[in-house]
Amino acid sequence: MIAALKALSSPRMRSPLVQECGEALEELARYKEENEKADELARHGSREQCHGPEPYLGITRRQVTVAFNEWAESALGEHWRLSRGCRQAREFVSGPNRSRVAWLLGHGRNTLNRLIGVFTGHCRLRRHLSLMGVEDNPNCPWCGGGRRNGFSFPGTV
């Protein structure tokens, strides 16, 4: 350890490894000086009176983003709770949910298209096609099941 410190403090560095270590130490020192200068400027700026156009917000962009996202999520939840449409989607989805959104967005476009079609009832199921007048029979072609509350169940009419 002492030999390494002596080699690094020597005016002439003969070893490429010692030279590389010395350059790395100089880089760290420059970074530390720049970081200390940035900290000093930040402290100075926080003590100064604000000059510039009003209104002035003494909060960070991150704080604004977090507050906005919380408000938007709350407003969306309230809208979902008070709205009366989306009958079939309400059977599957109780309200906004970040983990559900992440799960849905983790799927490919075709899968996501099919899932949203099932959630909303707007897909090529016989029930929806019969509501549109494309199919005469709303029952399932495989099991012959009918519909109850908008969903197909085997053996029901």
N, C-alpha and C positions, 0 to 999 in steps of 0.2 A: 504494500500500500504506500509506504513512504517512498519507495523507488518510483512508483507511478506519479506521485505528486511532484517529485523532483524533476522527472522527465517532462511533465507538463509545464513546469515553471521555468524550464531551461530556455534561453533565448534562441537556441538552435535545436530543432527537432529532427533527429535523423531517421526515426522509424515512421513509416507511413501510418501505422496504427496509432502512434502517439500524436501524429499530426492530425489525423482524423478526429481523435478524441478532443484535441485542443480546439479544432474548428467547431465541433458540436458544443463545447462549453461556451465558446464565444457567441454562438447562435442563441443558446439559452440565456446568456447574460443580456443580449440585445432584446430578446423577447421580454425578459423580466423588467428591463428599463422601460420598454414601451408600455407594458402592463401597468407599471407604477405611475407612469405619466398619465395614462388614461384614467386610472383611479383618482389621481390628483385633480385632473380636469373635471371629472364627474363630481367630486366633492365640492370643487369651486363653483360649478354650475348649479348645484343644489342649494348653495348658500346665497346665490345671486337673485335679485329681483328679476322677474320675467320681463323681457322687452320684446315687443312684437305685437302682431294682430291679436285682438281678443276674439273669442274667449280662449282662455288658456286652461288646459287640463293638466294637472300635475300627477297624472297616472300613466302607466305604461300601456303600450299597444296590446300587450298580452292581457292585462286586466280588462281592457275594453272588449277584447275578443271573447274572453271567458264570460263576462257579464252579458254580452250580446247573445252568445250561444245558450246560456241559461235562460234568458228571457225568451228566445225563439222556441226552445224546447217546451217551456211552460205554456207559451201562447198556442203552440201546436197541440199540446195535450188538452188544453181548454177548448180549442176549436173542435177537436175530435170528440170530446165528451159532450159538447152541446149540439153538434150537428146531428141531423136525423137521417141522412142518406147512408149509402154504402152498407146496405143490409147484410149482404153476404160477407163482405170484408170484416164486418164487426163480429161475425161468428168465429173467425180465425184470429183476429188481431184486437187486443184489448186497448191498445193505445200506442203512442210512440215508444220505441225501445231501441237504444243504441246498439245493443248486442245483436238484435234481430236484423237491423240494417246492415251491420258488418257481415253477418252470416249470409244475408241475401246477396250483398255485393261481392261476396267471395265466389259466387257461381258464375258460369258463363252466360252470355247473352241469351242463348236459346233456352237454357234452364230457367233463367230469371223470367223470361217471357211466359213460359208455361206456368211457373209458380204464381205470377201476378194474375194470369188468366184464371187460375183456380181460385185465388183469394177473392177476386172481384166477380167471378161468375161469368166473365166475358171470354169464353174459350169455346172450342169446338166440341163441347159436350152436348149430348142430345137435348138436355133441358134448355140450354141457352139457344140452341138452334131452333127448337120448337117455339120459343118465345119470339124469335125473329121471323117465324113463318117459313123457315127453310126446311124443317123436318115436321112430319105429322105426329110422330110418336115421341114423347119426352122420356120414355123408359130406356134403361141401359140396354144396349144391343147384346151384351155378353151374358148378363145374369137376368135380364128382364125386370129388374127392380124399378119401382116407381120413385116418386119424389115425396119428401116430407121436409118442410121448412127450407126448400131450395136445394136440398141435398139428396142424392140418390141412395137408396138403401135396398138391398135385395129383399124380395118378397113383399114389398109394400106397394100400395096403389095410391 
